[in-house]
Structures are given as structure tokens and as C-alpha cells.
Amino acid sequence: MAAQHSPEDRFNTGEAHSARVYDYILGGKDNYEVDQEAGDSMCREWPALPVHMRANREFMHRSARYLAREKGIRQFLDIGTGLPTSPNVHEIVQEVSADSRVVYVDNDPIVLAHARALLTSAPEGRTAYIDADMRDPDAIIGSPQFQELLDLREPVGLMIIGILHFILKDDDDHGLVQRLLEPLPAGSYLAMTIGTADFAPAEVGRVAAEYARRGMPMQLRTHAEAEEFFAGLELIEPGVTQVHHWRPDADQVPMDDRDIAMYGAIARKPA
């Protein structure tokens, strides 16, 4: 398990890492020359990549705010947290209700090294960080942080944002999502984004090939395949749609559908 090693043991600055490439393309500073070279190469293949990445992040903001404000969710499990670029989930939901609790999960040593930024909770609420992989849901569910912070008598908001395209079908992708949902009570919600090549197949395909060439294979999914992840759940309108079309803010800048390669949705776990 990743948690058995220190962050330093898992740092490899000689190969590009998806979190650092993401950080670089969005203008962050937690990246290295190899990540910058990879990011530049990917953006040459698809110049809209930064627009796409920002739209995914903005969906996370809207979905967290929606669950906290509209659905009264006060505890969240955020899988694949990524680098702690403000605002994070706890900052968004604690603006709605200061007593909100958030458990973050990631197996990226860079995120672990910066995890203090994820633990600056409002005094009324709490946050915790689990160093674990989505492919090992038992490690997440069995962790002290999960057990102590999340009250499974009350609904939970499960956030799986910007990570599923790195979970392959051979990883038992549907089974992993279901395993994370299993212990959550009825009335919980799943907010998820799912990478696709439906709208710019050539360009997104070349980006995926660049990721794979650098040891980061991706699984892009059709709209029908994206919908399958929500089978048995109650989808919130407008259902599974490109992330920039999911309840956009009034001041959202218009975007070309061809520039967004991510579906997003929120669904409720029924009784």
C-alpha cells in the first residue's frame, strides 16, 4: 500500500506525473521540467486542454456547493483530491455550513506533502487526509479517518472528480465505485466526472496517447458508458452532461462543447 511509504520514497521527478501536469497546465508551481514538457506537448495536441481542466475544477466547486446548500449535506468523502489549490471542498462547503466535515483521499506523494493545506478547517468543522488509492476501497473505508469523521447514520457526499479516466475497466471500475458507495446511507450523493472523447475524438485521442506514452494510461468513455456508473441511483437534473452544462453559474464564460472532454453528474442513493 502507498501508505506504507513516506512521500519522499514515492517522488519520481524523472517522469511526468498526472497531478503535476495538471498543476502546470493550470498555472501552478508544484511541478518539474518533465511535467512542463509533457504539459506543453499535450497542449500542442489539444490547445483547449487548459479550458477543459478548468471546467472540470469548476464543476467540483458547483457540485460541492449544490450538495451543501441545496441538499443539506454536511459530510463529504473526496476521492482523488489532487493538489490543494484553493478553494478546496472544505472551503466551499464550510462557507455554507461551518460544521461541515471532509475526508480527503489521494495516493499522490505531492498531495500528501501539501496535505496541511487541506486540514485548515473552520473550528466548527473537521477535515482529514487519507493516503490511499481508489483501487483499494477497503483501505479507505477501514481507515481511522473515515471511521472517525464520517457519521454513517447521516448522508455523505461522495466526490470522484477528475480521476475516473485513470481507472481502467480492468481495474473493475464499476466495482470500485460501488464499493465506495456501499457503506454510505440512503440519501447520500455521488458527484463524479468522467473523461470522454465524444466531442473532439482526434484531439483528445492524441492527448490520451501522450499520457499513455508517459506511463499514464487513460480510459475514455462514451455517454452511454458514463451513464452506466449511475445505474440504480437517482440522477439530479440535467443528468449526465458535459461538465460546463451542469447547472452553470450565471456568470460562466461561454464554452465550445468541442473544448470539454468531461461528463459530469450528481445522483442520489435511494432507500
FIDOMAR-956200 format. One line per 10 residues: number of its first residue (from 1); for each residue x, y, z of C-alpha. Coordinates in nm, 2 decimals, always signed. Layout:
N
NUM	X Y Z | ...
END
This chain:
271
1	+0.00 +0.00 +0.00 | +0.11 +0.35 -0.07 | +0.05 +0.45 +0.29 | +0.34 +0.23 +0.40 | +0.59 +0.47 +0.23 | +0.69 +0.82 +0.30 | +0.63 +1.09 +0.03 | +1.00 +1.11 -0.04 | +1.01 +0.73 -0.12 | +0.75 +0.78 -0.39
11	+0.87 +1.10 -0.55 | +1.00 +1.05 -0.90 | +1.09 +1.37 -1.07 | +1.23 +1.20 -1.37 | +0.89 +1.10 -1.50 | +0.58 +1.32 -1.56 | +0.30 +1.28 -1.31 | -0.07 +1.35 -1.39 | -0.12 +1.57 -1.08 | +0.19 +1.78 -1.16
21	+0.10 +1.81 -1.53 | -0.25 +1.93 -1.42 | -0.09 +2.17 -1.19 | +0.14 +2.31 -1.46 | -0.13 +2.35 -1.72 | -0.34 +2.54 -1.47 | -0.05 +2.77 -1.38 | +0.06 +2.61 -1.06 | +0.42 +2.59 -0.93 | +0.43 +2.23 -0.79
31	+0.58 +2.07 -1.10 | +0.91 +1.99 -1.26 | +1.06 +2.03 -1.61 | +0.95 +1.69 -1.71 | +0.59 +1.78 -1.62 | +0.62 +2.11 -1.81 | +0.75 +1.93 -2.12 | +0.46 +1.68 -2.10 | +0.20 +1.96 -2.05 | +0.34 +2.16 -2.34
41	+0.33 +1.86 -2.56 | -0.03 +1.78 -2.47 | -0.14 +2.13 -2.52 | +0.01 +2.13 -2.87 | -0.20 +1.83 -2.94 | -0.52 +1.99 -2.80 | -0.49 +2.37 -2.72 | -0.82 +2.36 -2.54 | -0.68 +2.13 -2.26 | -0.65 +2.42 -2.01
51	-1.01 +2.52 -2.07 | -1.12 +2.16 -2.02 | -0.93 +2.13 -1.70 | -1.07 +2.45 -1.55 | -1.42 +2.34 -1.64 | -1.37 +2.02 -1.45 | -1.25 +2.21 -1.15 | -1.54 +2.45 -1.17 | -1.78 +2.15 -1.17 | -1.63 +2.04 -0.85
61	-1.69 +2.38 -0.70 | -2.05 +2.39 -0.81 | -2.14 +2.03 -0.72 | -1.99 +2.07 -0.36 | -2.18 +2.39 -0.32 | -2.50 +2.24 -0.45 | -2.48 +1.94 -0.22 | -2.41 +2.16 +0.08 | -2.66 +2.44 +0.01 | -2.94 +2.26 -0.18
71	-2.93 +1.92 -0.02 | -2.80 +1.99 +0.32 | -2.50 +1.75 +0.31 | -2.26 +1.82 +0.59 | -2.00 +1.55 +0.54 | -1.80 +1.46 +0.23 | -1.56 +1.20 +0.10 | -1.34 +1.34 -0.17 | -1.15 +1.07 -0.37 | -0.85 +1.18 -0.58
81	-0.82 +1.52 -0.42 | -0.53 +1.65 -0.62 | -0.30 +1.94 -0.53 | -0.47 +2.16 -0.27 | -0.55 +2.46 -0.49 | -0.79 +2.69 -0.32 | -1.09 +2.68 -0.30 | -1.09 +2.31 -0.19 | -1.41 +2.12 -0.10 | -1.39 +2.20 +0.27
91	-1.36 +2.57 +0.20 | -1.66 +2.57 -0.03 | -1.89 +2.36 +0.20 | -1.79 +2.53 +0.52 | -1.89 +2.86 +0.37 | -2.24 +2.71 +0.36 | -2.22 +2.55 +0.70 | -1.91 +2.58 +0.91 | -1.96 +2.25 +1.09 | -1.91 +2.05 +0.76
101	-1.66 +1.76 +0.77 | -1.45 +1.65 +0.47 | -1.23 +1.34 +0.44 | -0.98 +1.38 +0.15 | -0.82 +1.07 -0.02 | -0.52 +1.06 -0.26 | -0.22 +0.84 -0.31 | -0.01 +1.11 -0.47 | +0.31 +1.19 -0.26 | +0.30 +1.55 -0.37
111	-0.06 +1.59 -0.24 | +0.05 +1.42 +0.08 | +0.34 +1.66 +0.11 | +0.09 +1.95 +0.08 | -0.19 +1.80 +0.29 | -0.16 +2.06 +0.57 | -0.34 +2.30 +0.33 | -0.63 +2.05 +0.33 | -0.65 +2.04 +0.71 | -0.72 +2.41 +0.78
121	-1.08 +2.35 +0.87 | -1.32 +2.60 +1.03 | -1.32 +2.55 +1.41 | -1.67 +2.42 +1.39 | -1.59 +2.15 +1.13 | -1.32 +1.90 +1.07 | -1.10 +1.77 +0.78 | -0.88 +1.47 +0.75 | -0.65 +1.32 +0.48 | -0.61 +0.95 +0.39
131	-0.31 +0.84 +0.19 | -0.47 +0.57 -0.01 | -0.56 +0.46 -0.36 | -0.91 +0.45 -0.51 | -0.83 +0.10 -0.63 | -0.82 -0.01 -0.27 | -1.16 +0.10 -0.13 | -1.12 -0.13 +0.18 | -0.82 +0.08 +0.29 | -1.03 +0.40 +0.26
141	-1.33 +0.26 +0.43 | -1.13 +0.09 +0.70 | -0.91 +0.39 +0.78 | -0.94 +0.57 +1.12 | -1.01 +0.89 +0.94 | -1.31 +0.75 +0.76 | -1.44 +0.58 +1.07 | -1.40 +0.88 +1.30 | -1.51 +1.17 +1.08 | -1.80 +1.03 +0.89
151	-2.12 +0.95 +1.07 | -2.28 +0.68 +0.86 | -2.62 +0.74 +1.01 | -2.63 +1.06 +0.81 | -2.59 +1.12 +0.43 | -2.25 +1.16 +0.27 | -2.14 +1.34 -0.04 | -1.90 +1.12 -0.23 | -1.69 +1.32 -0.48 | -1.50 +1.14 -0.75
161	-1.37 +1.43 -0.96 | -1.11 +1.42 -1.24 | -0.98 +1.07 -1.15 | -1.20 +0.81 -1.32 | -1.03 +0.84 -1.65 | -0.72 +0.70 -1.48 | -0.92 +0.40 -1.36 | -0.93 +0.14 -1.63 | -1.20 -0.11 -1.70 | -0.95 -0.39 -1.60
171	-0.93 -0.22 -1.26 | -1.30 -0.32 -1.20 | -1.40 +0.04 -1.24 | -1.77 -0.01 -1.17 | -1.70 -0.23 -0.87 | -1.47 +0.03 -0.71 | -1.74 +0.30 -0.73 | -2.00 +0.06 -0.59 | -1.77 -0.04 -0.31 | -1.72 +0.32 -0.21
181	-2.10 +0.38 -0.22 | -2.19 +0.06 -0.02 | -2.13 +0.18 +0.33 | -2.29 +0.52 +0.27 | -2.65 +0.55 +0.39 | -2.95 +0.61 +0.17 | -2.98 +0.98 +0.09 | -2.61 +1.01 +0.01 | -2.50 +1.15 -0.32 | -2.24 +1.07 -0.58
191	-2.08 +1.36 -0.77 | -1.85 +1.23 -1.05 | -1.67 +1.34 -1.37 | -1.59 +1.10 -1.65 | -1.35 +1.16 -1.93 | -1.47 +1.13 -2.29 | -1.35 +1.17 -2.65 | -1.71 +1.21 -2.78 | -1.67 +1.58 -2.88 | -1.31 +1.61 -3.01
201	-1.21 +1.25 -3.07 | -0.89 +1.31 -3.27 | -0.75 +1.58 -3.04 | -0.85 +1.41 -2.71 | -0.72 +1.08 -2.85 | -0.38 +1.23 -2.91 | -0.37 +1.37 -2.56 | -0.46 +1.03 -2.42 | -0.18 +0.87 -2.63 | +0.06 +1.12 -2.48
211	-0.04 +1.03 -2.13 | -0.01 +0.66 -2.21 | +0.33 +0.71 -2.37 | +0.44 +0.86 -2.04 | +0.31 +0.57 -1.83 | -0.03 +0.72 -1.75 | -0.29 +0.52 -1.95 | -0.64 +0.66 -1.97 | -0.99 +0.52 -2.02 | -1.21 +0.75 -2.21
221	-1.58 +0.66 -2.21 | -1.89 +0.73 -2.42 | -2.20 +0.90 -2.29 | -2.37 +0.56 -2.25 | -2.07 +0.42 -2.06 | -2.07 +0.73 -1.84 | -2.44 +0.68 -1.76 | -2.38 +0.32 -1.65 | -2.19 +0.43 -1.34 | -2.51 +0.59 -1.21
231	-2.73 +0.28 -1.26 | -2.96 +0.23 -0.96 | -2.91 +0.59 -0.84 | -3.15 +0.88 -0.88 | -2.99 +1.13 -1.12 | -3.03 +1.50 -1.05 | -3.13 +1.72 -1.34 | -2.98 +1.77 -1.60 | -2.84 +1.41 -1.57 | -2.51 +1.31 -1.73
241	-2.39 +1.60 -1.93 | -2.07 +1.78 -2.02 | -1.95 +1.95 -1.70 | -1.99 +2.30 -1.83 | -2.36 +2.23 -1.89 | -2.43 +2.10 -1.54 | -2.61 +2.39 -1.37 | -2.37 +2.66 -1.48 | -2.32 +2.97 -1.28 | -2.49 +3.28 -1.43
251	-2.15 +3.44 -1.50 | -1.99 +3.14 -1.66 | -1.79 +3.22 -1.97 | -1.94 +3.05 -2.28 | -1.75 +2.74 -2.39 | -1.74 +2.54 -2.71 | -1.85 +2.18 -2.65 | -1.55 +2.06 -2.85 | -1.33 +2.21 -2.58 | -1.47 +2.00 -2.30
261	-1.39 +1.63 -2.27 | -1.56 +1.55 -1.94 | -1.91 +1.44 -1.85 | -2.04 +1.52 -1.50 | -2.34 +1.43 -1.29 | -2.48 +1.41 -0.94 | -2.70 +1.12 -0.83 | -2.87 +1.02 -0.50 | -2.85 +0.68 -0.34 | -3.21 +0.57 -0.29
271	-3.35 +0.38 +0.01
END
